Amino acid sequence: DQQVKQNSPSLSVQEGRISILNCDYTNSMFDYFLWYKKYPAEGPTFLISISSIKDKNEDGRFTVFLNKSAKHLSLHIVPSQPGDSAVYFCAAEDSGANNLFFGTGTRLTVIP
Amino acid sequence: EAGVAQSPRYKIIEKRQSVAFWCNPISGHATLYWYQQILGQGPKLLIQFQNNGVVDDSQLPKDRFSAERLKGVDSTLKIQPAKLEDSAVYLCASSRSGVTETQYFGPGTRLLVL
């Protein structure tokens, strides 16, 4: 039972354009959401997060949007750079249950 | 500060053999996690420690998997006996305290069971 879903396994974007990665969740108890970035042969690294009390959080080129009614969040990267090429995992937690659930990941390729 | 260390990085074993993985979390981090990441899937939590106590091991296959965190620092994850479906990357992560704190991941141990 996949509670966090990333339906696009891959995405290719031209350098300088916007990358939009999407994530859907099913558990309405989730109250904190994170994006992790993973390079080959490395562990995931934290990128950006958002609490359920917000609908947007911005950090430099990265912005996460949360639509609680649709149980949907997205990560926007603008402008995209070749170094952004990696696998991006969406994760969600119910802070009361003390567990973090990951999506299956989206492989982003930024073409120079 | 030094990151999360894991060893070995790669391991190949035959089914029914046993294997152990080691993790050294970031200094001062009270919470330690072991995740299993099967190819094409996201990481799945196996067990979570707070200091040297188990917080959540509900998804740990206890008939073959065991983990310990002696003295609340290093941790080992053991599989005995291994099955083909245990082939995965085993990730260790740590956080200052609890899952609401950012988790920092190690590079993982890639296990192949033949």
Backbone of each chain as ProteinMPNN parsed JSONL, in Angstrom:
{"seq_chain_A": "DQQVKQNSPSLSVQEGRISILNCDYTNSMFDYFLWYKKYPAEGPTFLISISSIKDKNEDGRFTVFLNKSAKHLSLHIVPSQPGDSAVYFCAAEDSGANNLFFGTGTRLTVIP", "coords_chain_A": {"N_chain_A": [[0.848, -1.185, 0.0], [1.021, 1.85, -1.181], [1.593, 4.826, 0.201], [2.612, 7.221, -0.508], [3.038, 8.653, -3.575], [4.826, 8.868, -6.606], [4.232, 9.49, -9.698], [5.576, 9.874, -12.044], [8.242, 8.388, -13.363], [10.476, 9.446, -14.599], [11.962, 12.503, -15.832], [12.776, 14.925, -18.202], [14.493, 17.93, -18.802], [15.299, 21.038, -20.282], [18.305, 22.864, -19.716], [18.089, 25.765, -17.715], [15.371, 25.99, -17.917], [12.165, 25.457, -16.25], [11.8, 22.885, -13.825], [9.379, 20.6, -12.838], [8.351, 18.586, -10.36], [6.193, 16.073, -9.278], [4.034, 14.871, -6.642], [1.893, 12.694, -4.914], [-0.258, 11.921, -2.165], [-1.895, 9.699, 0.138], [-2.662, 9.525, 2.78], [-4.403, 11.314, 5.073], [-3.468, 12.114, 7.485], [-0.877, 12.878, 7.321], [1.447, 15.4, 8.032], [3.724, 16.723, 7.497], [6.096, 17.367, 5.005], [8.636, 16.347, 2.769], [11.359, 16.802, 0.495], [13.845, 14.866, -0.979], [17.045, 14.505, -2.439], [18.908, 12.445, -4.585], [22.002, 11.282, -5.558], [23.773, 8.961, -7.71], [25.105, 6.104, -6.04], [25.194, 7.366, -3.615], [23.735, 8.341, -0.443], [20.34, 9.543, 0.101], [19.883, 13.093, 0.187], [18.695, 15.757, 2.15], [16.495, 18.208, 0.85], [14.363, 20.19, 0.776], [11.56, 21.225, 2.761], [8.11, 21.177, 3.901], [5.578, 22.287, 6.025], [2.277, 21.206, 6.984], [0.77, 23.391, 7.599], [1.366, 25.36, 5.908], [1.305, 26.53, 2.465], [3.261, 26.918, 0.699], [6.766, 26.871, 0.284], [9.905, 28.311, 0.003], [13.241, 28.102, -1.185], [15.86, 29.476, -2.345], [16.522, 28.374, -5.556], [14.624, 26.452, -5.371], [11.289, 25.529, -4.818], [8.593, 24.431, -2.919], [5.288, 23.381, -3.235], [2.192, 22.93, -1.614], [-0.868, 21.305, -1.765], [-3.349, 20.695, 0.116], [-6.014, 19.895, -0.017], [-6.148, 18.485, -2.365], [-4.341, 16.591, -1.793], [-1.692, 16.747, -2.708], [1.618, 17.522, -3.677], [4.24, 19.563, -5.002], [7.451, 20.045, -6.456], [9.309, 22.701, -7.518], [11.885, 23.652, -9.629], [13.83, 26.255, -10.507], [16.058, 28.434, -12.156], [16.608, 25.355, -13.928], [19.52, 23.34, -13.566], [22.361, 21.554, -14.899], [23.633, 20.151, -12.807], [21.534, 19.541, -11.203], [20.561, 17.16, -11.982], [19.415, 14.139, -10.938], [17.954, 11.67, -8.74], [14.836, 12.338, -7.363], [13.18, 12.191, -4.338], [10.046, 12.205, -2.855], [8.76, 12.64, 0.4], [6.755, 11.853, 3.25], [5.302, 12.516, 6.444], [3.566, 11.495, 9.372], [3.549, 13.161, 12.129], [2.683, 12.336, 14.573], [2.73, 9.58, 14.447], [5.336, 9.094, 14.021], [6.825, 8.216, 11.775], [8.309, 7.962, 8.541], [7.4, 8.174, 5.198], [8.32, 7.229, 1.965], [8.17, 8.195, -1.5], [8.427, 6.628, -4.778], [10.301, 7.855, -6.303], [11.595, 10.204, -8.736], [13.422, 10.447, -11.627], [15.352, 13.038, -12.559], [16.586, 14.628, -15.393], [18.654, 17.075, -16.509], [19.199, 18.749, -19.349], [22.045, 20.001, -20.927]], "CA_chain_A": [[0.0, 0.0, 0.0], [1.912, 2.987, -1.344], [0.911, 6.009, 0.71], [3.193, 8.379, -1.184], [3.212, 8.209, -4.954], [5.406, 9.736, -7.619], [3.787, 8.755, -10.87], [6.48, 10.053, -13.175], [9.552, 7.83, -13.018], [11.572, 10.237, -15.144], [11.628, 13.82, -16.38], [13.91, 15.596, -18.857], [14.247, 19.37, -18.919], [16.433, 21.808, -20.803], [18.959, 23.769, -18.772], [17.518, 27.104, -17.666], [13.909, 25.942, -17.854], [11.626, 25.021, -14.967], [11.501, 21.471, -13.59], [8.268, 20.424, -11.899], [8.22, 17.193, -9.93], [4.919, 15.934, -8.585], [3.913, 13.838, -5.61], [0.556, 12.573, -4.336], [-0.304, 11.085, -0.972], [-3.256, 9.228, 0.434], [-2.947, 9.572, 4.21], [-4.735, 12.682, 5.476], [-2.789, 12.418, 8.745], [0.46, 13.413, 7.047], [1.474, 16.826, 8.344], [5.036, 17.293, 7.171], [6.481, 16.793, 3.725], [10.029, 16.644, 2.466], [11.966, 16.336, -0.752], [15.227, 14.441, -0.894], [17.728, 14.379, -3.718], [19.842, 11.338, -4.469], [22.945, 11.002, -6.639], [24.181, 7.553, -7.722], [26.068, 5.609, -5.05], [25.148, 8.174, -2.402], [22.443, 8.327, 0.224], [19.517, 10.727, -0.155], [20.185, 14.296, 0.965], [17.532, 16.613, 2.348], [16.481, 19.361, -0.034], [13.435, 21.22, 1.226], [10.396, 20.642, 3.424], [6.976, 22.063, 4.108], [4.605, 21.861, 7.018], [0.904, 21.238, 6.469], [0.125, 24.684, 7.88], [1.76, 26.266, 4.832], [1.06, 26.007, 1.133], [4.427, 27.19, -0.139], [8.036, 27.143, 0.953], [10.876, 28.621, -1.031], [14.637, 28.138, -0.763], [16.669, 29.686, -3.535], [15.896, 27.935, -6.813], [13.681, 25.374, -5.07], [10.032, 25.893, -4.166], [7.652, 23.322, -2.765], [3.89, 23.788, -3.1], [1.346, 21.896, -1.018], [-2.313, 21.433, -1.932], [-3.862, 19.68, 1.044], [-7.327, 19.377, -0.444], [-5.884, 17.521, -3.434], [-3.293, 15.68, -1.306], [-0.695, 16.842, -3.773], [2.663, 18.522, -3.555], [5.133, 19.624, -6.151], [8.74, 20.713, -6.288], [9.696, 23.484, -8.683], [13.289, 24.053, -9.675], [13.989, 27.216, -11.594], [16.233, 27.679, -13.384], [17.223, 24.039, -13.777], [20.93, 23.28, -13.92], [22.79, 20.158, -15.103], [23.929, 19.553, -11.507], [20.289, 19.11, -10.558], [20.242, 15.816, -12.469], [19.455, 13.216, -9.804], [16.633, 11.115, -8.417], [14.182, 13.12, -6.319], [12.185, 11.449, -3.575], [9.094, 12.889, -2.006], [8.525, 11.887, 1.629], [5.712, 12.443, 4.083], [5.238, 11.92, 7.775], [2.575, 11.81, 10.391], [4.447, 13.385, 13.27], [2.197, 11.578, 15.708], [3.095, 8.179, 14.266], [6.791, 9.01, 14.071], [7.334, 7.394, 10.674], [8.483, 8.715, 7.303], [7.097, 7.346, 4.041], [8.925, 7.754, 0.752], [7.683, 7.821, -2.817], [9.32, 5.763, -5.545], [11.35, 8.661, -6.908], [11.556, 10.679, -10.123], [14.776, 10.738, -12.121], [15.402, 14.281, -13.335], [17.756, 14.859, -16.235], [18.697, 18.433, -17.046], [20.012, 18.676, -20.564], [22.76, 21.277, -21.132]], "C_chain_A": [[0.894, 1.249, 0.0], [1.181, 4.241, -0.916], [1.432, 7.29, 0.075], [3.559, 7.941, -2.596], [3.859, 9.283, -5.819], [5.183, 9.013, -8.942], [4.676, 8.914, -12.089], [7.846, 9.505, -12.8], [10.715, 8.652, -13.542], [11.048, 11.533, -15.747], [12.899, 14.405, -16.991], [13.552, 17.042, -19.113], [15.496, 20.028, -19.48], [17.001, 22.702, -19.696], [18.333, 25.161, -18.87], [16.006, 27.125, -17.58], [13.471, 25.487, -16.462], [11.435, 23.504, -14.956], [10.382, 21.408, -12.563], [8.121, 18.947, -11.615], [6.993, 17.088, -9.035], [4.882, 14.744, -7.636], [2.485, 13.854, -5.078], [0.609, 11.672, -3.112], [-1.742, 10.738, -0.634], [-3.637, 9.407, 1.904], [-3.194, 11.012, 4.652], [-4.088, 13.068, 6.805], [-1.372, 12.962, 8.528], [0.453, 14.922, 7.278], [2.821, 17.477, 8.061], [5.56, 16.572, 5.949], [7.888, 17.255, 3.364], [10.363, 16.18, 1.059], [13.432, 16.024, -0.476], [15.759, 14.278, -2.306], [18.778, 13.288, -3.572], [20.681, 11.221, -5.746], [23.321, 9.527, -6.586], [25.245, 7.249, -6.67], [26.162, 6.499, -3.807], [23.801, 8.0, -1.737], [21.643, 9.568, -0.13], [19.962, 11.896, 0.721], [18.945, 15.188, 1.0], [17.633, 17.856, 1.471], [15.625, 20.488, 0.523], [12.233, 20.534, 1.862], [9.284, 21.667, 3.529], [6.049, 21.448, 5.146], [3.203, 21.993, 6.444], [0.189, 22.549, 6.763], [0.477, 25.719, 6.817], [1.338, 25.688, 3.492], [2.228, 26.252, 0.187], [5.647, 27.397, 0.746], [9.112, 27.268, -0.122], [12.28, 28.658, -0.446], [15.494, 28.243, -2.02], [15.931, 29.283, -4.795], [14.794, 26.909, -6.6], [12.457, 25.905, -4.325], [9.158, 24.656, -4.088], [6.265, 23.913, -2.531], [3.097, 22.619, -2.535], [-0.122, 22.244, -1.23], [-2.964, 20.339, -1.11], [-5.182, 19.087, 0.578], [-7.156, 18.321, -1.536], [-4.894, 16.447, -3.0], [-2.164, 15.594, -2.346], [0.364, 17.867, -3.396], [3.568, 18.46, -4.765], [6.396, 20.381, -5.778], [9.069, 21.405, -7.599], [11.159, 23.867, -8.567], [13.435, 25.014, -10.847], [15.096, 28.205, -11.257], [16.917, 26.342, -13.126], [18.669, 24.087, -14.275], [21.334, 21.817, -14.102], [23.11, 19.433, -13.795], [22.706, 19.125, -10.737], [19.894, 17.704, -11.001], [20.475, 14.802, -11.354], [18.082, 12.557, -9.706], [16.07, 11.901, -7.238], [13.097, 12.284, -5.663], [11.329, 12.418, -2.777], [8.893, 12.015, -0.766], [7.494, 12.619, 2.473], [5.686, 11.76, 5.431], [4.001, 12.371, 8.529], [3.375, 11.941, 11.676], [3.972, 12.647, 14.516], [2.597, 10.115, 15.65], [4.593, 7.996, 14.187], [7.367, 8.118, 12.983], [7.337, 8.226, 9.405], [8.264, 7.763, 6.141], [7.627, 8.017, 2.783], [8.136, 7.336, -0.482], [8.736, 7.006, -3.548], [10.394, 6.534, -6.3], [11.068, 9.05, -8.348], [12.978, 11.034, -10.527], [14.715, 11.969, -13.009], [16.707, 14.348, -14.108], [17.658, 16.261, -16.799], [19.709, 18.447, -18.184], [20.697, 20.017, -20.814], [22.42, 21.909, -22.48]], "O_chain_A": [[1.442, 1.645, 1.029], [0.248, 4.678, -1.59], [0.767, 8.324, 0.117], [4.299, 6.976, -2.786], [3.483, 10.454, -5.767], [5.87, 8.041, -9.256], [4.543, 8.17, -13.06], [8.544, 10.111, -11.988], [11.82, 8.577, -13.004], [9.88, 11.652, -16.118], [13.963, 14.383, -16.373], [12.456, 17.353, -19.579], [16.617, 19.615, -19.18], [16.265, 23.223, -18.857], [18.082, 25.668, -19.964], [15.413, 28.142, -17.219], [14.301, 25.174, -15.609], [10.975, 22.913, -15.934], [10.434, 22.085, -11.536], [7.809, 18.155, -12.504], [6.785, 17.913, -8.146], [5.598, 13.757, -7.807], [1.932, 14.923, -4.82], [1.434, 10.761, -3.04], [-2.679, 11.405, -1.071], [-4.823, 9.436, 2.231], [-2.282, 11.838, 4.607], [-4.154, 14.229, 7.209], [-0.746, 13.453, 9.468], [-0.424, 15.634, 6.788], [3.023, 18.655, 8.358], [5.49, 15.347, 5.85], [8.274, 18.396, 3.619], [9.724, 15.28, 0.514], [14.151, 16.795, 0.16], [15.021, 13.956, -3.238], [19.461, 13.213, -2.551], [20.155, 11.082, -6.85], [23.203, 8.899, -5.534], [26.163, 8.038, -6.446], [27.116, 6.388, -3.036], [22.837, 7.569, -2.369], [22.209, 10.548, -0.613], [20.371, 11.701, 1.866], [18.245, 15.346, 0.0], [18.692, 18.474, 1.356], [16.105, 21.605, 0.719], [11.925, 19.388, 1.535], [9.48, 22.856, 3.282], [5.779, 20.247, 5.135], [2.965, 22.787, 5.534], [-0.893, 22.792, 6.228], [-0.055, 26.828, 6.827], [1.046, 24.497, 3.389], [2.195, 25.849, -0.976], [5.571, 28.011, 1.81], [9.211, 26.441, -1.029], [12.491, 29.178, 0.65], [15.808, 27.244, -2.668], [14.844, 29.787, -5.075], [14.102, 26.536, -7.547], [12.577, 26.63, -3.337], [9.001, 23.927, -5.067], [6.096, 24.83, -1.727], [3.3, 21.468, -2.923], [-0.559, 23.35, -0.91], [-3.117, 19.206, -1.567], [-5.43, 17.896, 0.765], [-7.937, 17.373, -1.615], [-4.633, 15.503, -3.745], [-1.76, 14.515, -2.78], [0.057, 18.936, -2.869], [3.651, 17.445, -5.457], [6.395, 21.242, -4.898], [9.105, 20.776, -8.657], [11.608, 24.349, -7.527], [13.204, 24.66, -12.003], [15.083, 28.774, -10.166], [17.719, 26.221, -12.2], [18.996, 24.764, -15.25], [20.71, 20.931, -13.518], [22.881, 18.228, -13.687], [22.815, 18.424, -9.731], [18.97, 17.121, -10.434], [21.6, 14.63, -10.885], [17.175, 12.849, -10.486], [16.753, 12.102, -6.234], [12.215, 11.741, -6.33], [11.832, 13.327, -2.117], [8.858, 10.789, -0.869], [7.378, 13.843, 2.416], [6.006, 10.578, 5.551], [3.481, 13.47, 8.337], [3.825, 10.945, 12.241], [4.766, 12.363, 15.413], [2.783, 9.479, 16.687], [5.084, 6.87, 14.274], [8.293, 7.348, 13.237], [6.478, 9.086, 9.212], [8.854, 6.684, 6.089], [7.417, 9.21, 2.561], [7.518, 6.272, -0.512], [9.805, 6.727, -3.006], [11.3, 5.931, -6.875], [10.396, 8.328, -9.083], [13.651, 11.818, -9.858], [14.104, 11.948, -14.078], [17.788, 14.151, -13.554], [16.693, 16.597, -17.485], [20.899, 18.193, -17.998], [20.032, 21.049, -20.904], [22.934, 22.979, -22.807]]}, "seq_chain_B": "EAGVAQSPRYKIIEKRQSVAFWCNPISGHATLYWYQQILGQGPKLLIQFQNNGVVDDSQLPKDRFSAERLKGVDSTLKIQPAKLEDSAVYLCASSRSGVTETQYFGPGTRLLVL", "coords_chain_B": {"N_chain_B": [[31.032, 18.755, 10.046], [31.352, 15.197, 10.444], [29.753, 12.856, 8.267], [27.122, 10.352, 8.126], [28.357, 7.153, 8.509], [28.792, 4.104, 6.778], [29.326, 0.594, 6.502], [29.862, -2.671, 5.052], [30.353, -1.196, 1.745], [29.495, -2.637, -0.392], [28.127, -5.892, -0.841], [28.141, -9.281, -1.594], [26.39, -12.222, -1.374], [25.422, -15.679, -0.924], [22.167, -17.156, -1.048], [20.628, -18.01, 2.027], [22.892, -17.607, 3.487], [24.429, -15.565, 6.076], [24.558, -12.066, 6.912], [25.988, -8.926, 7.878], [25.558, -5.486, 8.592], [27.034, -2.32, 9.209], [26.69, 0.771, 10.986], [27.573, 4.086, 11.64], [26.394, 6.79, 13.212], [25.879, 10.393, 12.823], [27.724, 12.354, 15.087], [26.28, 12.857, 18.23], [23.693, 12.61, 17.399], [20.593, 11.429, 18.317], [18.701, 9.749, 17.272], [18.376, 6.929, 15.201], [18.071, 5.303, 12.096], [17.223, 2.489, 10.082], [16.862, 1.744, 6.725], [15.394, -0.011, 3.988], [16.001, -0.16, 0.593], [14.656, -1.218, -2.226], [15.364, -1.918, -5.628], [14.117, 0.539, -7.782], [12.214, 1.401, -6.053], [11.137, 3.501, -3.299], [12.923, 4.351, -0.241], [12.275, 2.195, 2.515], [11.266, 2.151, 5.821], [12.879, 0.132, 8.193], [13.635, -0.14, 10.898], [13.684, 1.922, 13.801], [15.665, 3.633, 16.098], [15.793, 5.253, 19.245], [18.187, 6.743, 20.935], [19.438, 3.979, 22.611], [17.183, 2.482, 22.493], [14.41, 0.785, 20.939], [12.176, 2.381, 18.804], [10.402, 1.965, 16.709], [9.767, -0.94, 15.071], [8.094, -2.151, 13.37], [8.037, -2.874, 10.666], [10.088, -4.579, 10.309], [11.311, -7.646, 9.277], [11.186, -9.923, 11.474], [11.786, -12.588, 11.702], [14.08, -13.045, 10.34], [15.636, -10.783, 10.256], [17.607, -8.698, 12.344], [18.474, -6.098, 14.641], [20.638, -3.912, 16.402], [21.584, -1.397, 18.751], [23.949, -0.72, 20.484], [24.914, 1.014, 23.389], [23.845, 3.312, 22.402], [25.015, 4.479, 20.153], [26.783, 3.415, 17.639], [25.364, 1.121, 15.227], [24.216, -2.134, 14.274], [22.914, -4.093, 11.636], [21.503, -7.161, 10.948], [21.089, -9.954, 8.793], [19.746, -13.103, 8.685], [18.652, -16.227, 7.89], [19.706, -15.087, 4.635], [17.549, -14.143, 1.923], [16.674, -14.284, -1.588], [15.077, -12.089, -2.184], [15.973, -10.167, -0.482], [17.858, -8.656, -1.647], [19.008, -5.479, -2.066], [19.481, -1.951, -1.385], [20.754, -0.976, 1.671], [20.087, 1.489, 3.801], [21.33, 3.701, 6.213], [20.324, 6.159, 8.509], [20.449, 9.212, 10.412], [19.191, 11.409, 12.967], [18.84, 14.435, 14.894], [16.911, 14.303, 16.958], [14.237, 12.368, 16.809], [11.729, 11.897, 14.199], [10.823, 14.244, 13.1], [12.925, 15.903, 12.891], [15.484, 16.746, 10.542], [16.599, 14.067, 8.572], [19.698, 12.539, 8.086], [21.424, 10.811, 5.672], [23.464, 7.902, 5.23], [25.822, 6.502, 2.804], [24.884, 4.033, 2.11], [24.586, 0.41, 1.92], [25.04, -1.844, -0.581], [23.432, -4.76, -1.22], [23.639, -7.919, -2.65], [21.992, -10.854, -3.191], [22.565, -14.072, -4.129]], "CA_chain_B": [[30.869, 17.542, 10.861], [31.391, 13.978, 9.652], [28.433, 12.342, 7.955], [26.796, 8.994, 8.55], [29.256, 6.184, 7.893], [28.275, 2.749, 6.674], [30.206, -0.385, 5.879], [30.623, -2.404, 3.837], [29.587, -0.5, 0.712], [28.909, -3.661, -1.262], [28.234, -7.251, -0.312], [27.492, -10.319, -2.391], [26.326, -13.478, -0.629], [24.467, -16.65, -1.462], [20.975, -17.293, -0.192], [20.749, -18.786, 3.268], [24.02, -17.123, 4.276], [24.128, -14.426, 6.939], [25.315, -10.855, 6.589], [25.806, -7.848, 8.855], [25.91, -4.135, 8.145], [27.389, -1.447, 10.325], [26.387, 2.182, 10.785], [28.011, 5.044, 12.671], [25.638, 8.013, 12.91], [26.511, 11.674, 13.115], [27.938, 12.499, 16.516], [25.26, 13.614, 18.942], [22.352, 12.303, 16.91], [19.989, 10.443, 19.2], [17.813, 8.838, 16.551], [19.025, 6.197, 14.11], [17.108, 4.576, 11.274], [17.641, 1.601, 9.004], [15.91, 1.658, 5.634], [15.657, -0.917, 2.871], [15.553, 0.398, -0.673], [14.678, -2.162, -3.328], [15.527, -1.23, -6.913], [12.894, 1.094, -8.358], [11.297, 1.814, -4.995], [11.677, 4.425, -2.317], [13.362, 3.708, 0.997], [11.244, 1.741, 3.443], [11.827, 2.055, 7.165], [12.903, -1.18, 8.839], [13.685, 0.01, 12.344], [14.091, 3.232, 14.296], [16.156, 3.663, 17.473], [15.993, 6.502, 19.961], [19.314, 6.308, 21.771], [19.614, 2.552, 22.378], [15.886, 1.823, 22.553], [13.673, 0.67, 19.688], [10.95, 3.172, 18.742], [9.492, 1.356, 15.738], [10.324, -2.042, 14.27], [6.912, -2.83, 12.849], [8.247, -3.376, 9.317], [11.289, -5.416, 10.304], [10.989, -9.092, 9.242], [11.928, -10.344, 12.666], [12.22, -13.981, 11.632], [15.402, -13.145, 9.735], [16.359, -9.525, 10.45], [17.766, -8.195, 13.7], [19.287, -4.882, 14.708], [20.919, -3.453, 17.75], [22.315, -0.143, 18.861], [24.549, -0.758, 21.802], [25.44, 2.276, 23.923], [23.189, 4.447, 21.768], [25.818, 5.138, 19.113], [26.819, 2.568, 16.453], [24.3, 0.135, 15.098], [24.396, -3.188, 13.287], [21.731, -4.744, 11.094], [21.885, -8.5, 10.518], [20.114, -10.781, 8.088], [20.13, -14.496, 8.834], [19.388, -16.392, 6.65], [19.293, -14.168, 3.575], [16.752, -14.631, 0.804], [16.917, -13.545, -2.828], [14.343, -10.815, -2.172], [16.648, -9.204, 0.392], [18.757, -7.842, -2.471], [18.551, -4.094, -1.943], [20.421, -1.053, -0.713], [20.372, -0.754, 3.055], [20.477, 2.849, 4.159], [21.267, 4.128, 7.609], [20.151, 7.604, 8.641], [20.352, 9.66, 11.799], [18.673, 12.755, 13.182], [19.134, 14.9, 16.263], [15.968, 13.678, 17.872], [12.905, 12.157, 16.282], [11.58, 11.925, 12.754], [10.544, 15.59, 12.615], [14.204, 16.515, 12.58], [16.016, 16.301, 9.259], [17.366, 12.835, 8.594], [20.915, 12.546, 7.269], [21.627, 9.443, 5.234], [24.744, 7.398, 4.804], [25.86, 6.121, 1.388], [24.189, 2.77, 1.903], [25.264, -0.851, 1.605], [24.312, -2.552, -1.649], [23.477, -6.204, -0.992], [23.151, -8.805, -3.707], [21.859, -12.228, -2.732], [22.519, -14.948, -5.31]], "C_chain_B": [[30.858, 16.328, 9.936], [29.975, 13.482, 9.443], [28.223, 10.966, 8.538], [27.697, 8.026, 7.782], [28.604, 4.813, 7.876], [29.336, 1.847, 6.065], [29.559, -1.761, 5.992], [29.782, -1.623, 2.834], [28.873, -1.493, -0.197], [29.099, -5.034, -0.614], [27.481, -8.189, -1.239], [27.542, -11.607, -1.58], [25.382, -14.42, -1.341], [23.287, -16.752, -0.5], [21.27, -18.285, 0.923], [22.003, -18.414, 4.066], [23.564, -15.96, 5.159], [25.021, -13.25, 6.568], [25.024, -9.803, 7.649], [26.297, -6.537, 8.268], [26.142, -3.273, 9.377], [27.091, 0.001, 9.984], [26.912, 2.996, 11.96], [27.323, 6.378, 12.376], [26.457, 9.267, 13.165], [26.585, 11.849, 14.631], [26.845, 13.364, 17.146], [23.844, 13.357, 18.472], [21.753, 11.156, 17.718], [19.2, 9.377, 18.439], [18.538, 8.233, 15.36], [17.993, 5.337, 13.411], [17.842, 3.628, 10.325], [16.495, 1.527, 7.992], [16.365, 0.579, 4.65], [15.136, -0.261, 1.6], [15.764, -0.635, -1.775], [14.697, -1.373, -4.633], [14.177, -0.753, -7.453], [11.869, 1.535, -7.329], [11.947, 2.856, -4.103], [12.13, 3.69, -1.077], [12.18, 3.347, 1.892], [11.878, 1.541, 4.808], [11.751, 0.628, 7.69], [12.817, -1.032, 10.354], [14.191, 1.399, 12.696], [14.487, 3.105, 15.759], [16.149, 5.091, 17.998], [16.988, 6.169, 21.075], [19.478, 4.794, 21.585], [18.317, 1.768, 22.482], [15.181, 1.828, 21.215], [12.37, 1.466, 19.761], [9.922, 2.495, 17.842], [10.238, 0.275, 14.989], [9.207, -2.828, 13.616], [7.111, -3.402, 11.454], [9.528, -4.203, 9.211], [10.874, -6.884, 10.286], [11.781, -9.817, 10.33], [12.35, -11.805, 12.636], [13.634, -14.092, 11.054], [16.255, -11.897, 9.942], [16.453, -9.212, 11.94], [18.653, -6.957, 13.665], [19.509, -4.533, 16.166], [21.7, -2.151, 17.687], [22.843, -0.053, 20.29], [25.102, 0.619, 22.155], [24.884, 3.498, 23.194], [23.995, 5.154, 20.715], [25.765, 4.287, 17.845], [25.654, 1.592, 16.441], [24.712, -0.926, 14.083], [23.044, -3.759, 12.905], [22.183, -6.088, 10.55], [20.736, -9.172, 9.798], [20.614, -12.215, 8.169], [18.905, -15.387, 8.891], [18.859, -15.45, 5.57], [18.478, -14.892, 2.504], [17.041, -13.766, -0.426], [16.278, -12.157, -2.779], [14.927, -9.785, -1.216], [17.645, -8.344, -0.379], [18.211, -6.423, -2.534], [19.728, -3.241, -1.469], [19.891, -0.816, 0.694], [20.976, 0.574, 3.5], [20.337, 3.064, 5.663], [21.124, 5.65, 7.616], [20.136, 7.958, 10.121], [19.769, 11.064, 11.84], [18.92, 13.139, 14.629], [18.207, 14.232, 17.257], [14.624, 13.562, 17.191], [12.794, 12.414, 14.795], [11.275, 13.32, 12.243], [11.819, 16.38, 12.369], [14.708, 15.956, 11.249], [16.847, 15.036, 9.436], [18.537, 12.951, 7.626], [21.26, 11.099, 6.959], [23.096, 9.141, 4.965], [24.686, 6.967, 3.354], [25.169, 4.809, 1.083], [25.119, 1.592, 1.677], [24.419, -1.563, 0.558], [24.513, -4.044, -1.456], [22.905, -6.943, -2.191], [23.156, -10.224, -3.172], [21.664, -13.116, -3.948], [21.934, -16.315, -4.963]], "O_chain_B": [[30.414, 16.413, 8.791], [29.106, 13.65, 10.298], [29.026, 10.474, 9.331], [27.781, 8.081, 6.555], [27.947, 4.412, 8.837], [30.134, 2.27, 5.229], [28.79, -2.005, 6.921], [28.592, -1.413, 3.073], [27.785, -1.219, -0.703], [30.095, -5.293, 0.062], [26.339, -7.93, -1.62], [28.613, -12.034, -1.149], [24.641, -14.023, -2.24], [23.403, -16.472, 0.693], [22.035, -19.238, 0.775], [22.161, -18.859, 5.203], [22.457, -15.442, 5.006], [26.094, -13.419, 5.988], [23.947, -9.79, 8.245], [27.299, -6.48, 7.556], [25.534, -3.47, 10.43], [27.223, 0.415, 8.832], [26.718, 2.636, 13.121], [27.648, 7.028, 11.382], [27.582, 9.203, 13.659], [25.641, 11.535, 15.356], [26.532, 14.451, 16.661], [22.891, 13.837, 19.086], [22.319, 10.066, 17.796], [19.053, 8.247, 18.905], [19.221, 8.929, 14.609], [17.145, 4.718, 14.054], [18.93, 3.93, 9.835], [15.339, 1.285, 8.34], [17.556, 0.303, 4.506], [13.976, 0.145, 1.532], [16.89, -0.893, -2.201], [14.115, -0.292, -4.725], [13.227, -1.527, -7.567], [10.782, 1.99, -7.684], [13.159, 3.064, -4.15], [11.767, 2.531, -0.873], [11.214, 4.102, 2.005], [12.891, 0.855, 4.943], [10.698, -0.008, 7.64], [12.027, -1.711, 11.011], [15.014, 1.976, 11.986], [13.745, 2.543, 16.565], [16.467, 6.029, 17.266], [16.685, 5.431, 22.012], [19.65, 4.363, 20.445], [18.333, 0.54, 22.552], [15.333, 2.768, 20.435], [11.558, 1.258, 20.663], [8.733, 2.451, 18.159], [11.244, 0.554, 14.338], [9.348, -4.019, 13.339], [6.409, -4.343, 11.085], [9.987, -4.487, 8.105], [10.16, -7.33, 11.184], [12.907, -10.262, 10.107], [13.175, -12.228, 13.445], [14.309, -15.102, 11.249], [17.478, -11.958, 9.814], [15.508, -9.431, 12.697], [19.478, -6.795, 12.766], [18.685, -4.82, 17.034], [22.379, -1.853, 16.705], [22.262, 0.593, 21.161], [25.687, 1.299, 21.312], [25.402, 4.602, 23.356], [23.712, 6.309, 20.395], [24.825, 4.406, 17.059], [25.052, 1.28, 17.468], [25.464, -0.647, 13.149], [22.147, -3.891, 13.738], [23.139, -6.157, 9.778], [19.569, -8.988, 10.141], [21.742, -12.518, 7.78], [18.163, -15.316, 9.871], [17.69, -15.063, 5.597], [18.684, -16.073, 2.223], [17.579, -12.664, -0.316], [16.85, -11.179, -3.262], [14.439, -8.657, -1.143], [18.215, -7.406, 0.178], [17.093, -6.195, -2.996], [20.816, -3.746, -1.193], [18.718, -0.494, 0.879], [22.193, 0.747, 3.562], [19.355, 2.658, 6.284], [21.745, 6.34, 6.807], [19.848, 7.117, 10.972], [19.846, 11.811, 10.865], [19.176, 12.286, 15.479], [18.645, 13.671, 18.262], [13.936, 14.567, 17.013], [13.653, 13.064, 14.199], [11.448, 13.575, 11.051], [11.789, 17.418, 11.707], [14.39, 14.825, 10.882], [17.687, 14.948, 10.331], [18.381, 13.405, 6.493], [21.375, 10.267, 7.859], [23.861, 10.005, 4.535], [23.631, 7.048, 2.726], [24.896, 4.504, -0.078], [26.278, 1.753, 1.296], [23.242, -1.849, 0.777], [25.639, -4.536, -1.521], [21.821, -6.622, -2.678], [24.193, -10.737, -2.751], [20.714, -12.938, -4.71], [21.821, -17.177, -5.835]]}, "name": "protein", "num_of_chains": 2, "seq": "DQQVKQNSPSLSVQEGRISILNCDYTNSMFDYFLWYKKYPAEGPTFLISISSIKDKNEDGRFTVFLNKSAKHLSLHIVPSQPGDSAVYFCAAEDSGANNLFFGTGTRLTVIPEAGVAQSPRYKIIEKRQSVAFWCNPISGHATLYWYQQILGQGPKLLIQFQNNGVVDDSQLPKDRFSAERLKGVDSTLKIQPAKLEDSAVYLCASSRSGVTETQYFGPGTRLLVL"}
